[in-house]
Amino acid sequence: MAVRHEPRNAVEAPIAAAGDFSRIDAKIRDLLDESTDCLGRRVLPATLELLKRAVSALAYAADHGQPITSVQALQRHIAPANRPQPPPGGIPKSAIGAIGNDTIRALFSDDLADVVNLATRLGWTCGDFHTPTAATVFSTFAPAGKDSHALGVKGEVLPLIGIGTGSFDSFVVQQLLELVYGTQHDPTAPLANDADIMRLVELWGYRTPDEMPLLDFEKTFAIVLAEDARLRALFSTVASAPEVERTFSRDVVVQRLPHAPFDRHLRMPAGELMSREHPHMAAALARHDYRGVLVYDEAVRQDDLAQTLARLSDLVEPQVRQIRAEEIEEFQTARSVTVDVWNVDHYSLMGSDKTGAPKSRIARHAHFDDRVTIFDAVGFSPETIHEAVVLGEYATTSALRRSCLDASLRKRILPGLLGANSPHVRAGMRRLAMLSNSATVASKRREQAT
């Protein structure tokens, strides 16, 4: 049964402070058990127990303000599966010993990746959150170590692209990848470091830069959606349609995606990736059967509004229709999105692009600053285009997601500070940290709601 509580209290209150950790530990165990059962994977009981202990150790440390960022530190907090695990935060006695190097690296392996990734998402299905509003593709920057030579890192900043699911009171990060676009590791960037690119290509196990998908933004964006779609397909074979929709929202919003190089002093990115310059993003949503909105273009109105809409939308003779407030009321209520219908006008734009391909776009015109924002609308018909307006508003008002991202990436996951030398181990460590973060948020939101 889904937990219900007052939206105002849920949004304004941070998740509860550290308390009874047994609830979080129980949540981690339940999610991993359910994920293993759903996928039908043959995970040895001892391996599953060690996986639970590892995620629990990460969650306890982060919840108490001392997050674990190295494999060795995590290893010291996990007793072998045939020995009693020490109390939360404890270290196995020397007579028992911690698990070995090969054992802990096995927990980061691709063999367990689906189990961990699905468990990260299952909090929604289990009723810890409200019905999700939409999945969100985002990019952001995380603090990185001074001596980090990881992909995309420069000036102690790690650029990331990811996807997460949100409702009005929470946003949970479910996937993270390095966003190389514009960095010294982007082969197309003006300041590309060819020697360092080749070092990383070899470290990741490729022969040439062309073979490494993360060096190309189009391939990176496609990976984010393809991985989510693949897990959704796996889950749909064992779950009901409502469970699939709660766990893997088919509605996706793609925000402006800030990219490197990032100025740490001004806290400013070099620019933002939008679908006008990157039409492959909308194509990727359609290819994986998602319905979504993507920021296409934005500018302050300088001429007649109809001319501005036509110019910014790039549509040939667009059919412009203003969306009435009563049209969106039912959908915005169902998704718990506040749509400003007093200070903002919303429009549907139906037409074709310069190649003759039919396109649907929406627009929001803010009265207070005369700013016009255009969104690509993928998978909507004239009868459902008003729902794209609600998703567009959700993409625009991102204060809650920003606060959740900051708390997750700067306090609990710390993807830029993970000390693993191998990119595969670093990705595995990050994966476990995302599950510990998801279970922590789910447990504490439930605790606040009761």
N, C-alpha and C positions, 0 to 999 in steps of 0.2 A: 504494500500500500504506500502510495506517495505521501511524503510529509508535507503538510501545509502550514504556513505561518505568514505573518504579516509582511508584505513586500518591503515596506519602509524600514522596519526593524532589521530585516535580513540584509538589505543593501548597505545600511549605514553602519552596522556592527561588524568589526573584524572578527575572524573566526576566533573561537575561545582560546584563552591562554592554556599553557601546558597544564594538564590535570591527570586524570586516570588514564594512563597509557594503555591499559588492557583493552579498552574499546577499539583503539586504533589497531592494535595487534590482532584482535579478533576479526576486524574488518579486512585486514591484509590476508589473513588465512582464508576467510570466506571467499574473497574475490579470486584468489589463486585456485582454490578448490573448484569453484564454479567454472572458471575459465578452462581448467584442465578437463573437466567433465564435458563442457560444451564442445571442445575441439576434439575430444576422443583421443588425446595424445597419450602415448605410453611413457609417462614420466615415472621413473623409479621413485618409490616413496621416500627414500633417503635424499634423493636430489630435490624433490618437492619440498621436503622439510628444510633443507639448507637454503632453498630459494626464499621460503617464508622468513627464515631467520635473517637473511641478508637484507631483505626489504624492511623488515621490522627494525633492524639496527639502524638503517638509514633514516627511517621515520623518527625513531626516538631521538637520535642525535640532532636532527634538524628541528624537531619540536622543542628541544631544550637549548637552542641557540648555538649549537656546536656541530654544524653539519660535517659529515665525513666526505672528504674529497679525494682520498687516495685508496687504491686497492689494498695496500698494506694495512691501513687503518681499519678498513672494513673487515678484512680478514681476521684481525685480532679480536673482533667482537663476535665471532661465530665459532661455536664449538662443533666438533664432528657430530653427525646425525645420530650416532649411537651413544652420545654422551648428553647429559643435561645441559641445556642452554643456560648461561648465567642470567641473573636478573637483568631487566632492561638497562642498557647503558654500561653493563659490566663487561669484564674481559675474562675469558676462560682461564681457569687455573693452569698453572704450568704443567701440572701432572696430566691434565686433560689435553692441553694444547689447542691451538686454533687450527682451522682447516688449512690444507696445503695450497700452494700456488696453482697447481693444475685443477684442483677442485673448484676454487673460486672463479677461475677463468671459464670453467665450464658453465657457470651460472650466467655468464655474459654471452654465451654462444647463440648463434642463429637458431639452433634447435629449440631453444626456449623462448625465442623472441615473440612468437605469436601468443604463447601463453601469457607472457607479461603484458604485451600490448593490449590483448583483449581484456585482461583483468583491470587495466587502467581505465577502461571505458565502462566496465560493468556497474559502477556505482549508480549510473543513471537508471539502468534496468532494475536494479535492486531497490529503487524507490528512495534513495537518499536525497535526490534533487527533484525540483519541479520538471515538468515537461520541457525539454530543451527548446530554446528559441531557434537556434541554428548553430551549425558548425562555423568556425571562423578561421580563415587562413590569414596569418599575421606575420609580420617580421619585426624584429626588435634587436637590441644590443645588450649583451651581458658582460659583466666584468670578467676579465681574463688575467691570468698570472703574468707577472713581469717577464718571466723567462719562457713563456709559452711559445712554441713554434708550431702550433696547431693550424689547421686549415682555416684561412680567413682572418686569423688574429693579427691585429696590429695596434700598437699604442694601448695595450691592456684592454682591448675591446674585442669581443667576439660577436660578429653579426650572425643572426639566426633567422630561419624561416620555419614555421610550424603550423600545426592545426590543433584546435581545441574545441571543446563544446561548452556552451554557456546557456544559463537561464538568467532570470532577472537578478538572482542573488549570488551566482557563482560562475566562475569560468575555470575549467580544468584543462591544462596542457596535456595533449595526448601524443604529440609527435614533434620532434625537433631535428632540424638538419642545419648544417652550416650554410650560410648564404654568401657565396663567394663573389657575387656580382659587384663590380666596382672596386674590389680589393686588389692587393698586389698579387693575389693568386688567381685573378681572372685573366685568362690569356688575351682577352679583347680590351682590357683596361689600359689607359695610357701609361700607367706606372707599373705594369705587370713585371714581376720578377721571374724571368724565365728559369733561372737556376733553381730558385726555391720551389717553383711549380714542379719541376722535374723531381726534386727531392720528395715532395709530397706524393706525386704520381707513383713513384716507386714504393713509398711507404704504404700506400693504400693497395698495392699489388697490381697496378696497371703498367702497361708498357709505354703508352703515349698519352698526352693530355686529351686527345680526342676520345679515348676510351673511358675517361673518368667523368661520369654524369654530373657530379657536383660542381664541375668547373663551368657548366653551361646552365644559365638560369632557366631556359625553357625545359631542359631535362629535369632540373631540380624541382621546379613547380609541378611537373608531371608526376614525379616520384611521390610528392606529398599526397596528391589526390589518389594516385594508383594504389598506394599502400592502404589508405583508408578504405577504398572501394574493395580491395581484395579481402580485408578483414571483414567488411560488411557481408561480402558474399559467403565467406566461411561461416559466419554467425547465422546467416539466414537459412542455412541448411538444418539448423537445430532449434531455432527460436521462432516464435510467432511473429507475424508482421508488426503488431504494436511494440513488441520487445525490440525488434530490429530498429524501428523508428526512434525509440527512446535512446537506444545505444549508439546508433549511427544515423544522425539526422541527414536526411536527403537534401535539406536546405542548407546552402553554404553562402556565407558572405566573404568576399575578399576585400579587405581594407586596402587603403594605400599602403604600399610596402616600402618603408624607408630603407635605403641601402647605403653601404659604405662608399667612400671613406667617411668615418664618423669623427667629428670634432668634439673631443672630450670636454674642452673648456667651454665651448658654446652649447654643448649638448645638441648638436645639429647634424643630421645626416647630409650626405652630398645631394641626395634627391630621393624621389619616390617612384616606384614602379607602378604604372597604371595600365589598364587593358588597351588604351588607345595605341600605345607604342608596342604592346605585347599581346596581340590578338590570340596568341596560342593559349593564353590563360582561359579565355571563354571557351575555346575549342576543347580544352582539357576537361572542363566541367561537363560539357555536352557529351564528350566521349565516354565518360564514366557515369552517365545518367544522373547527374546532379542537377538540381534546380537552384539557381543562385544569382546574386548580383555582384558586380565588380565595379569599383570606381573607375570610370572611363576618362573623365576630364573635369576640370573645374576652373572657373574664372569669375571675376566680377563683371556684372552686366555693363556693357558700354553702348548698347543700342537698344532697339525695340526688343522686348522679351522674346517674341516669336522668332525674330532673326537670331538672337543669341542662342536659343534652344536649337535651331536648325544648324547654326554654325558649329556649336560645341558637340552636337551629336553626330556630325558627319553623315547624316542620312539625306537621301535624295527625296525631296518633297515629303517630309515626315507628316504623318497625321497626328496632330497634337490634341490631347484631350486632358482637361484638368480632372484630377481624381477628387471626388467629394469625400468629406469626412465620414459620412455614413457608410460609404463603400468599404472602408478599411476597419470599421469598428469591430466587427466580429473576429477578424483574423488577428488584429492587434491585441484583443482581449485574450484570445487563445494562446498567443505567444508572449503575453505580458510585456509588450513593448510600448513605451510612451511615444506617441507620434505627435509632434507639434503641428497642429492644424490652425493655430492662431497666428503664428509669426512666419510660417512657411507654407508655400503653395507647392503642390505635387502634381506632376504631369506624366502621362504615358506618351511615348513617342514610338509610333509604328511606321516602318518604312523599309528601305533597302539601302545597302551601302553602295559604294561606287562600282562594285562588281556586279550589282544586281541581286545579291543575296539578301533575303528578308532578314530584318533585324528588329529586335524589340529593345527599347531603352526607356528608362525613367529619369525624371529630373526633379530636383528640389530647388526652389527659389526662396532664399531667406530674405525677408523684408528688411531686417535690421542692418544688413551690410550689402544687400543686393547681390549676394554671391549665388551663383548657379552651379550646382553639382550634377553631373550626368553619370548614370550607372548603366553598364551593360546588364541586360536582363536575359538570363539563359533558362530555357525550359518553361517559360510562361506563355499563356495564350491571352487573347484579348479579354477573355472571361476571368482570368486569374491575375492580370497584371497589377491589380490593386494590392495583391499580396507582396509583389516585388517592392512596392512602396514601403511597406512595413519593414521588410528586410533591409532596404536601403537606409531607413532611419536607424535601425539597429546597428548597421555598419558605421554610421556617422557618430552616434553617441556611444563612445567606447571608454568612458571613464571607469566603469566597473571592471571591464576587461583589463584595462591598463593597470589598475591597482592589483588585480589578481595576478597578472603577469609579473609585476614587480615583486610581489611577495613570493611567488613561486620560484622565479629565476634568481633572485638576489638573496633569498633566505633559506630555501629548502632544496632546490635542484642544483644550483650553482654550476651550470654546464661549462662555463669558461674556466673554472678553477679545478676541474678534474685533472688529476696528475698523471693519468695513464699515458704511456708512450705510444702504445698501439692504438690506431684509430678505432679498431674493432672493439677493443676492451673499453675505450672511452665511450663508445656508443652504447655498449652493454651496461656500463655503470650509469650512464644517463637514463637508460631505459628503466632500470630498477628505481632510480630516484624519482622518475615521473610517476611510477606506481605508488611509491611511498607518499608522494605529494597528493595524489588523487585520493588515497585511502584516508589521509589526514584530513583533507577538506571535507570529504563525505562524512566522516565520523563526527567532526565538530559542527558541521551544519545541522546534522541530525540532532546533536546534543542541544544546540541552540533552539531547535524547533520544538523540542519536547518540554 
